[in-house]
């Protein structure tokens, strides 16, 4: 029986291959003609032909329609900035053309033919090259001829709800999964460039994908697929939730123009760098939601966290993270019980039978990131228990140390000066950030130096060194690009920069970045990290005291590195010679956050004033300082005005004195008496000028 099933499956696959070949030859599809989208990607080696353009509007639907109608259109590149699309006359994967990631807002849509029922979506598949969901393979199929057959098997699978597939081009293996990059974001990791991640857009939305929207004021993604006129942000949100042509994952609301732009992309697919500043716009995307239940007994409160997949993060008390946390690891039902009289959990008795505590739901086992939540638990004993879920995103306080860590090393060339900085997108040393805000770690080198630099072993540690996370490994490759990407050279300089989203540790306010920086003569060769290049490499050899030896001897004398020539053993490549390794360090201080309540029951005495007070994020010292500053400013303004008045009067006084001296009336004898002819002539000339 098993042999018959195998033979039948092989026969079906042969038929699918022949059908696909017939489509490629005739240009007609015998199954379902649809599109596969690849976000932030262009095609190298193929010149696009203008297909459609419409300034001031979204063009996705028109580009899809025109490409469907053209037999010669095998796909198109959609440039969102130019609001134009460009036709490709050859199928990219069969022509040998390579897909190339780009930072520009360009998506690649490839026309495909698959033997699967249509589901009403403009594009049924999305593809990511070189990524996979690690550890969630539900079905593994061998001898699958290409990725489209793998995608078809996912869409047509009846035994499970297949949300994504991975196709390994080298061994023709197809892996089907119930999960996707949004249901399991921590498991979506870089893989070999021969791995294709395929996402089924026909799969129904999960509960995790139907949660509230997170708001980003004065920002925009720039990936609009549909534009409509609405009267409010709420109408824009409803339009996104009811969109049927594609899976709407974000939208932008332009209040002044009354325009709403829906998008099939979000920060997961487009990447954090896609979000840019745009005054007057409000961009929103779905944020992870929580299924929480709060129960209260006479001596404790218990919070239950329910997740569709095993929860591998942390659930703990914000004020006592080490002593008051859940011990449930890798379960779908995570429980934390907090005793009212337990000093290691810090329950607050607010009076009138109200007990409260703040717990944190952290999805990563070590660090806090965008989407993590803090919830205030409140047990009220005057009324019947009622669970109300309310949460907020962590906020990093504006108290980041802007100091610059500097190190200097002297060698045979001008001394290179390295600075480790944390800056914003404008290159300014930051004074504050929000969790998830776009930041840049920058290693700056003097441009006139003969050295190049590379970095490796970049680690983020808590202030007490109790927790740490690797950002760049021994080679300089990112351990998890979703947390910290590769380091890339700044255009026109020898400095390196990496973009990341702000994060913090659970039990400490300090995030300390430590990195080892190496110098190479003229230029350092980057490391090959999958399908990306990162400026970090392994040392060839290490001498005593951490000084690298290669093609000569180096000695540390008086704090300087000196080169002793060794003509018998010259370096084999000066461009790859590493002269020295230098550790650098930089700290970021993160203050505690503000929380909104998760209530069990309703407080009868709660008023609008109480709710407004929860939103005030200041202190009495700040208010006093503001009042004193205002008073000093007013005194300065008054003193300045008085000084200006007196200064003007002093200038006018000599002038008035001179004029009174010179003023002579007709018929009135001058009070001046003189016998000098010069004086008489002067007086006459003054009278003449006064008459005129």
C-alpha positions, 0 to 999 in steps of 0.5 A: 500500500505504501509503495502504491502511494509513493508511485501515485505521488511520483506520477502526480509530480511528473504531471505537475512538471509537464503542466508547468513546462507547457505553461512556460512554452505556450504562455498559457496556464492550465491551472491557477495563474497568480503572483508570488511577491518578494519584498524589498528585492530587485532582479539583477541581469534583466532590464525592465520595460515600463508597464504602468505609472500613476503619480500620486496614487498606488499602482499595485492593482493596475500593475497586476492587472496589466501583467495578467493581460500581457502574455509577454509579462513574466513579472514586474518590479514595483517601485513605490517611490516612483509609483511605477512598475516595470515589466520583465519578459523572462521568468526570473528563476528559469532565466538565471537572473539573480534576485538581489536585496535592496534598501529601496522600496521595490517589490518583485512580483513574479507571474506563476502558474500553480495547480491549486484552487484560487482564494481571491488574493492578488498574490497567493505566495510570498517568498524570502530567500535564505530564511527558514522557520527553525524547529517547526517542520510538520511534514518533510517531503523528498524529491520535490522538483522545484519550489512552486511544487513545494508551494502547491503541496502546502496550499493543497495540504488537507492534513494540516493548515499549512501556513508556510513551506521551505524548499531546499534547492540543493537536495529537493526537500520540501518542508511544510509547517503550521507556523509562519514568520509572524506566529513564530518570529523568534524562530524565523532565522537566516539559513543557506541562500539555497533555502527558499521560505514560502508563505501561503497567503491563502491561509486564514488569519490566526488569532495572533494576526487579529490583534490591536494595531500599534501606532507610529506617529509622523512615520510611514512605511512607503509600501502602499498597495491600495489607496482610498478616501476616508474621514478618520483613522478608524475608517482606515483601520476598518478598511484594512481589516476588511480588505479581501484582495490581499492580507492587509498588515499595515496602513498609513493615515494622512489626516490633512488629505483624508487619504488612507493607504493599505499595505500588504507589508509590515516591519516583519516583511519590509524590515525596520529600515523601511519605516521613515519620518513623514510629518502629518502621517500616522502609520499603524501595524498589528502588534502581538496580542496577549490572551491573559486571564486574571484570577484572585483568591483570598491570599493570592493573584494568579495570571494565566498566559495562553499562547498557541505555541509553547512560550519560551520567553519570561513572565515575571514581576517588573519590580522583582524579576529574579525572585518572582517569575513563572517557572513554566518553560515551553508550555502553552499555558504559562502561570504566575501566582503572586502571594499578597504577603510575599515580600519577594513579589512586591504586591502593593496594598492600595487600600479599600481592598485593592491589591496590585502588581505589575508583571511583564510578558517578555517573548525573548528569554533574555532581552525586551523588544518591541511587542513585549508588554507590561500589565498592571494586575489589580484584585478588587474585593468590593465587586465580583471578579471581572478580567479586563486586559489592558497593556502598553509597550515598553518605553525607554526613558530619555536618559541615555549616556551620550559619552563616546568611548575612545581608544588610540593605538600608535603604530608605524602609520598615523594613529587611528582613532576609533569611537564607538557611538550610539546615534539616531538616524541623523547621526546625533548622539541620542539622549533618549529612545523608545523600545523598538526605536531605530538606532545605529551602532557606529564605529568611527575611524579617521578617514585619513588613516591608512588602516581599515577596521573590522569588528567581531564579538559584539556582545550586549550585557546587563550592568551587573553582567548577569545577562548577556546576548551575542550580537556579532559572533567570532567571525563578525556575523550576526547571531540573530539579524532580527535583533542586530544585523551585519555591520556595513561601511558608511558611504564615503568613509572608513567607518562601520555602522549597524542598524538595530531596534532599541532593547533592554534587559529584564533585571537591569537598567543598563545595556552595555555594548562590548566589541572587539575592533581589529585594524587591517592595512588599508582595508579589511576583507568582510566575512561571508555570512550566508548571503550577506557580507559583514565586516568581521573576520577571524584572526589568523594568529594571535601573539602573546598579550593579544597582539596579532602576529603575521609576517613579522613580530610585534611588541608592545613598548611604552603603550605603543605597538612597534613593528620589527621587520622580518624580511624572511617571512613577509605578509602574504597579503597586506590588505588582510594583515591584522595589526591589532585588536582593540576592545571598546565599550558603550553603555545605555541606561534604561529607566523603568516604564509606565504601565496601564492596568489589567483589572479584575473588577471595576473600581467604583471610585475610579474617575477620569482624573484617576485615569488622566493621572496614570498618563502623566509621566513626570515627577515633582522635581521636574515640575519644580525645576520647570517653575523655577526655570520659568521664573528666572526666564521672566526676571531675565526678560524684565531686566533686559527690557529695563536695560534697553530703555535706559540705554536708549535714553542715554543715547538720546540725551546728548542729542537733545542737549546739542539741539537745544544749544543750536536752536535759535528763534527769530527775533530772539537774541542768542544767549551766546556772546562772542567777539570772534568773527569765526563765532559770528559766522558759525552762528549765522550759518546755524540760523540759516540751516534752521530756517531751511 
